[in-house]
């Protein structure tokens, strides 16, 4: 299974990160250990949303969408419903 996930910083307000992986637990550990350049300065990070997909191309498409203009609006709705915003 492949996961699309949204992380938020516990220290920096209004910051989020969208990613995808085939091993969610490992990837979150990498983020929080500072092994991912784009999230290193935002630690500690908290996962607030995940979606599961059977195929990598589906998860890559969803990740790209959430990073696009229209997808950012949907991401904002997800963050609001999860109590982050």
TAGI-V568621 format. One record per residue. N is the residue number from 1. PHI is phi as a letter, one per 30 degrees, with the letter a starting at -180 (999 if undefined). PSI is psi in whole degrees, -180 to 180 (NA if undefined). Layout:
N PHI PSI
N PHI PSI
//
This chain:
1 999 151
2 c 141
3 c 141
4 c 135
5 b 157
6 b 127
7 c 150
8 b 153
9 d 137
10 d -14
11 c -27
12 c 120
13 d 148
14 i 34
15 b 133
16 b 163
17 b 135
18 c 133
19 b 175
20 b 150
21 a 166
22 c -2
23 b 88
24 d -46
25 e -47
26 d -44
27 d -41
28 d -40
29 d -43
30 e -42
31 d -49
32 d -17
33 d -3
34 i 19
35 d -5
36 c 115
37 e -43
38 d -16
39 c -3
40 e -44
41 d 0
42 c 4
43 d 153
44 d 151
45 c 149
46 b 134
47 d 129
48 c -12
49 a 138
50 b 152
51 b 140
52 c 140
53 b 147
54 d -33
55 b 144
56 e -40
57 d -31
58 d -43
59 d -37
60 d -39
61 d -43
62 d -41
63 e -47
64 d -41
65 d -47
66 d -20
67 c -7
68 d 175
69 e -52
70 d -38
71 d -32
72 d -35
73 d -44
74 d -40
75 d -39
76 d -40
77 d -44
78 e -46
79 d -39
80 d -46
81 d -26
82 d 0
83 i 12
84 d -42
85 c NA
//
